[in-house]
Amino acid sequence: MGVDGSPGARAALAWALTAAAGSGANLELVSSYPADSYWMDPFLLDVGRLDAIRDDTTARVREFLAEVLRDPTVTAVPGAAEVPTDVVVAGGAPAEHLVARAGGAQLLVVGSRGRGGVRSTLLGSVALHCVAHAPCPVVVVHAGAVQPPPRVVVGIDDSAMSRTALARAADEARRRGAELEVVAVHQVESYWSDLYAVTFPPVTDTLDSARARVEEIVTEVLGSATGVRLRIESGAPAEELVRAADGAVLLVVGSRSHSRIAGMVLGSVALHCAVHAACPVMVVHPEPTGTASGSAARSAQEPAQASAGS
């Protein structure tokens, strides 16, 4: 976890500890200290001084972990206090370290904002970089309130990426004992000329068709749609997903979907959800070519590892 002592990092660490306790994963806490300007400062070029900075940062991470372990939301979760943790401290850009350490991890957890220079941004630069570039699923932790009963919300369309997100969301809901809510959004296009309307079926027919297709996809991925709540909405997909996830324990989206802009590193829907959703948001990236399906296959062979950052 990219610990920086911020409120965002605190929320992310609490979330990561409870998630790791439920999945049996190890938790790696990643922290960094500035190194880019050391060549200009003779005082900081002293190797002993750099070692002191590293040792001090490590001590602060361990103190921060001890504080969060005493948080009631963490102590209430069985096994959270016993989650195996490692501390990694290095000089340089925190986002780059987090993405590099996330290789082979089951999950990377980041706070929505840390101690970045731009304090007014809705999503910190570290979180944005991780969501766009990490090789594993990334959870951006927001401090939204959870409303009973617990729900895991996943946005889907007819893409392969959305199927991967659906499978991961089902795993997360099962682990939490939460309801799985599958949301598909039909976007009604607005055209300059009313003549375009004659080429499209009525909205009610489109929504019925969408529901039938969603049921097919859920059955295809999960084996059955029984016990899964299906929700078909009309509007802008990103806005409807954020609205549907209000009060949820987690919103899961694919990193890219049917974007019209080829080459985008992160889809506009995923980016909007990561920035604006009140609950934690998991952005699922494509599985590497030639690998087994998801983290479940890997965790069956070796202990899983989760990293958390801000």
C-alpha positions as CSV (number, residue, x, y, z in Angstrom):
1,M,0.0,0.0,0.0
2,G,1.3,3.5,-0.9
3,V,1.0,4.8,2.6
4,D,1.4,8.6,2.9
5,G,-0.5,9.2,6.2
6,S,-3.4,11.0,4.5
7,P,-7.1,10.4,5.3
8,G,-7.4,8.7,1.8
9,A,-4.6,6.3,2.7
10,R,-6.2,5.5,6.0
11,A,-9.5,4.6,4.4
12,A,-7.7,2.6,1.7
13,L,-5.7,0.7,4.3
14,A,-8.8,-0.1,6.4
15,W,-10.5,-1.4,3.3
16,A,-7.5,-3.4,2.2
17,L,-7.1,-5.1,5.6
18,T,-10.7,-6.2,5.7
19,A,-10.5,-7.4,2.1
20,A,-7.3,-9.3,2.7
21,A,-8.8,-10.9,5.8
22,G,-11.7,-12.2,3.8
23,S,-9.6,-13.5,0.9
24,G,-6.6,-14.9,2.9
25,A,-4.2,-12.5,1.0
26,N,-1.0,-11.0,2.2
27,L,-0.9,-7.2,2.3
28,E,2.1,-5.2,1.0
29,L,2.3,-1.6,2.2
30,V,4.2,0.5,-0.3
31,S,5.6,4.0,0.6
32,S,8.0,6.3,-1.0
33,Y,10.0,9.5,-0.4
34,P,11.0,12.2,-2.9
35,A,14.2,11.5,-4.7
36,D,14.1,13.6,-7.8
37,S,15.8,16.7,-6.4
38,Y,18.5,15.0,-4.3
39,W,21.2,15.7,-6.9
40,M,20.8,19.4,-6.2
41,D,21.2,19.2,-2.5
42,P,24.6,18.1,-1.2
43,F,23.1,17.4,2.3
44,L,20.8,14.8,0.9
45,L,23.5,13.2,-1.2
46,D,24.9,11.8,2.0
47,V,24.1,8.0,1.8
48,G,23.6,7.9,5.6
49,R,21.0,10.7,5.4
50,L,19.1,8.8,2.8
51,D,19.2,5.7,5.0
52,A,17.8,7.8,7.9
53,I,14.9,9.0,5.7
54,R,14.1,5.5,4.6
55,D,14.2,4.2,8.2
56,D,12.0,7.1,9.4
57,T,9.5,6.4,6.6
58,T,9.4,2.7,7.4
59,A,8.7,3.5,11.1
60,R,5.9,5.9,10.1
61,V,4.3,3.2,8.0
62,R,4.4,0.7,10.8
63,E,2.9,3.3,13.2
64,F,0.2,4.2,10.7
65,L,-0.6,0.5,10.3
66,A,-0.9,0.1,14.1
67,E,-3.3,3.0,14.3
68,V,-5.6,1.6,11.5
69,L,-5.6,-1.8,13.1
70,R,-7.2,-0.2,16.1
71,D,-10.0,1.3,14.0
72,P,-13.4,-0.2,15.0
73,T,-14.2,-0.9,11.4
74,V,-11.1,-3.1,11.2
75,T,-11.3,-4.7,14.6
76,A,-14.9,-5.8,13.9
77,V,-13.7,-8.0,11.0
78,P,-12.5,-11.4,12.0
79,G,-8.9,-12.0,11.0
80,A,-8.1,-8.4,10.0
81,A,-5.6,-7.9,12.8
82,E,-3.8,-11.1,11.7
83,V,-3.3,-10.3,8.1
84,P,0.3,-10.8,7.1
85,T,1.9,-7.5,6.1
86,D,5.1,-6.4,4.5
87,V,6.5,-2.9,4.2
88,V,8.3,-1.7,1.1
89,V,9.9,1.8,1.1
90,A,11.7,3.3,-1.9
91,G,12.7,6.7,-3.2
92,G,10.9,8.1,-6.2
93,A,7.5,8.5,-7.7
94,P,4.8,6.6,-5.6
95,A,2.6,5.8,-8.6
96,E,5.4,4.2,-10.5
97,H,6.4,2.1,-7.5
98,L,2.8,1.0,-6.9
99,V,2.3,-0.1,-10.5
100,A,5.6,-2.0,-10.6
101,R,4.8,-3.8,-7.3
102,A,1.3,-4.7,-8.5
103,G,2.7,-7.1,-11.1
104,G,1.4,-10.5,-10.0
105,A,-0.8,-9.1,-7.3
106,Q,-4.4,-10.0,-6.8
107,L,-5.5,-6.5,-6.2
108,L,-4.1,-2.9,-5.9
109,V,-5.9,-0.7,-3.5
110,V,-5.5,3.1,-3.6
111,G,-7.1,6.1,-1.8
112,S,-9.0,8.5,-3.9
113,R,-6.6,11.3,-2.9
114,G,-3.4,11.5,-1.0
115,R,-0.8,14.1,-0.2
116,G,-0.5,15.2,-3.9
117,G,0.4,18.8,-4.9
118,V,-3.0,19.4,-6.5
119,R,-5.3,19.3,-3.5
120,S,-8.5,20.3,-5.3
121,T,-8.6,17.4,-7.7
122,L,-11.4,14.9,-7.3
123,L,-9.0,12.0,-8.0
124,G,-5.4,12.2,-7.0
125,S,-2.7,11.8,-9.7
126,V,-1.4,8.6,-8.0
127,A,-4.8,7.0,-8.0
128,L,-5.4,8.0,-11.7
129,H,-2.0,6.6,-12.8
130,C,-2.7,3.3,-11.0
131,V,-6.2,2.9,-12.4
132,A,-4.9,3.5,-15.9
133,H,-1.7,1.5,-15.8
134,A,-1.7,-1.2,-13.1
135,P,-1.6,-4.8,-14.5
136,C,-4.2,-6.0,-12.0
137,P,-7.6,-4.9,-10.8
138,V,-7.5,-1.6,-8.9
139,V,-9.8,-0.5,-6.1
140,V,-10.2,3.3,-5.5
141,V,-11.5,3.8,-2.0
142,H,-13.9,6.6,-1.4
143,A,-15.3,7.3,2.1
144,G,-19.0,6.7,1.1
145,A,-21.4,5.3,3.7
146,V,-22.6,1.7,3.2
147,Q,-26.4,1.1,3.3
148,P,-27.9,-2.3,4.3
149,P,-28.3,-4.8,2.8
150,P,-24.7,-4.9,1.4
151,R,-24.6,-4.7,-2.4
152,V,-21.9,-5.2,-5.0
153,V,-22.8,-3.3,-8.2
154,V,-21.3,-4.2,-11.6
155,G,-21.8,-2.3,-14.8
156,I,-21.9,-4.5,-17.9
157,D,-22.5,-4.3,-21.7
158,D,-21.8,-6.9,-24.4
159,S,-18.0,-6.7,-24.3
160,A,-15.5,-9.3,-23.2
161,M,-14.1,-6.8,-20.7
162,S,-17.5,-6.5,-19.0
163,R,-17.7,-10.3,-18.7
164,T,-14.4,-10.2,-16.8
165,A,-15.8,-7.5,-14.5
166,L,-19.0,-9.5,-13.9
167,A,-17.0,-12.6,-12.9
168,R,-14.9,-10.6,-10.5
169,A,-17.9,-8.8,-9.0
170,A,-19.6,-12.1,-8.4
171,D,-16.5,-13.3,-6.5
172,E,-16.5,-10.1,-4.4
173,A,-20.2,-10.4,-3.6
174,R,-19.8,-14.0,-2.6
175,R,-16.9,-13.2,-0.3
176,R,-18.8,-10.4,1.4
177,G,-22.2,-12.2,1.6
178,A,-23.6,-9.3,-0.4
179,E,-26.2,-9.0,-3.1
180,L,-24.9,-8.8,-6.7
181,E,-26.6,-6.1,-8.7
182,V,-25.9,-6.1,-12.4
183,V,-26.6,-2.8,-14.1
184,A,-26.8,-2.2,-17.9
185,V,-27.5,1.2,-19.3
186,H,-29.2,2.0,-22.6
187,Q,-28.0,5.3,-23.8
188,V,-30.7,7.2,-25.7
189,E,-28.9,9.1,-28.5
190,S,-29.9,12.7,-29.2
191,Y,-29.9,13.7,-32.8
192,W,-30.2,16.9,-34.7
193,S,-32.9,15.7,-37.0
194,D,-36.1,13.9,-35.9
195,L,-35.9,11.7,-39.0
196,Y,-33.3,9.6,-37.2
197,A,-36.0,8.4,-34.8
198,V,-37.7,6.3,-37.5
199,T,-34.6,4.0,-37.8
200,F,-34.7,3.0,-34.1
201,P,-37.2,0.9,-32.2
202,P,-39.2,2.4,-29.3
203,V,-37.3,2.8,-26.1
204,T,-39.5,0.2,-24.3
205,D,-38.7,-2.4,-26.9
206,T,-35.0,-1.6,-26.6
207,L,-35.0,-1.9,-22.8
208,D,-36.8,-5.3,-23.0
209,S,-34.3,-6.5,-25.5
210,A,-31.4,-5.3,-23.3
211,R,-32.8,-7.1,-20.2
212,A,-33.0,-10.3,-22.2
213,R,-29.5,-9.9,-23.4
214,V,-28.2,-9.1,-19.9
215,E,-29.9,-12.3,-18.6
216,E,-28.1,-14.3,-21.3
217,I,-24.7,-12.7,-20.4
218,V,-25.2,-13.3,-16.7
219,T,-26.1,-16.9,-17.3
220,E,-23.2,-17.4,-19.7
221,V,-20.7,-16.0,-17.1
222,L,-22.1,-17.2,-13.8
223,G,-24.1,-20.3,-14.9
224,S,-27.4,-18.8,-13.7
225,A,-29.1,-15.5,-13.2
226,T,-30.9,-16.8,-10.1
227,G,-30.3,-14.6,-7.1
228,V,-28.8,-11.8,-9.2
229,R,-30.6,-8.5,-9.3
230,L,-30.8,-7.1,-12.8
231,R,-31.2,-3.4,-13.4
232,I,-31.7,-1.8,-16.8
233,E,-31.5,2.0,-17.0
234,S,-31.7,4.6,-19.6
235,G,-29.3,7.6,-19.7
236,A,-25.6,8.2,-19.6
237,P,-23.8,5.0,-18.6
238,A,-21.2,6.6,-16.3
239,E,-23.8,8.7,-14.5
240,E,-26.3,5.9,-14.1
241,L,-23.6,3.6,-12.6
242,V,-22.6,6.1,-10.1
243,R,-26.2,6.7,-9.1
244,A,-26.9,2.9,-8.9
245,A,-23.8,2.4,-6.7
246,D,-24.9,4.9,-4.0
247,G,-24.6,3.1,-0.7
248,A,-23.0,0.0,-2.2
249,V,-20.0,-1.7,-0.6
250,L,-18.3,-1.8,-4.1
251,L,-18.8,-0.8,-7.7
252,V,-17.0,-2.9,-10.3
253,V,-16.4,-1.7,-13.9
254,G,-14.2,-2.8,-16.7
255,S,-11.2,-0.6,-17.6
256,R,-12.4,-0.4,-21.2
257,S,-15.6,-1.2,-23.0
258,H,-17.2,-0.2,-26.2
259,S,-15.4,3.1,-26.4
260,R,-15.5,4.8,-29.7
261,I,-12.0,6.3,-29.1
262,A,-9.5,3.6,-30.1
263,G,-6.3,3.5,-28.0
264,M,-7.7,5.0,-24.8
265,V,-5.8,3.6,-21.8
266,L,-8.9,4.0,-19.6
267,G,-12.5,4.1,-20.7
268,S,-14.5,7.2,-20.0
269,V,-17.1,5.3,-18.0
270,A,-14.4,3.7,-15.8
271,L,-12.7,7.1,-15.3
272,H,-16.0,8.8,-14.4
273,C,-16.9,6.1,-11.9
274,A,-13.4,6.1,-10.3
275,V,-13.7,9.9,-9.8
276,H,-17.3,10.4,-8.8
277,A,-18.7,7.2,-7.1
278,A,-19.2,7.5,-3.4
279,C,-18.3,3.9,-2.7
280,P,-15.0,2.0,-3.4
281,V,-14.6,1.4,-7.2
282,M,-12.9,-1.6,-8.6
283,V,-11.5,-1.1,-12.1
284,V,-10.9,-4.5,-13.7
285,H,-8.2,-4.8,-16.4
286,P,-8.0,-7.4,-19.2
287,E,-6.5,-10.7,-18.2
288,P,-3.0,-11.1,-19.6
289,T,-2.9,-13.3,-22.7
290,G,-2.3,-17.0,-22.0
291,T,-3.0,-16.8,-18.3
292,A,-5.6,-18.8,-16.3
293,S,-8.9,-17.1,-15.7
294,G,-8.5,-14.4,-13.1
295,S,-6.9,-14.3,-9.7
296,A,-8.9,-17.3,-8.4
297,A,-6.8,-19.7,-10.5
298,R,-3.6,-18.2,-9.3
299,S,-4.6,-18.0,-5.6
300,A,-5.4,-21.7,-5.7
301,Q,-1.7,-22.4,-6.4
302,E,0.0,-19.8,-4.2
303,P,-0.9,-17.2,-1.5
304,A,-2.5,-14.1,-3.0
305,Q,-1.1,-10.7,-2.4
306,A,-2.8,-7.4,-2.2
307,S,-1.2,-3.9,-2.4
308,A,-2.8,-0.8,-1.2
309,G,-1.9,2.8,-1.9
310,S,-3.2,6.4,-2.0
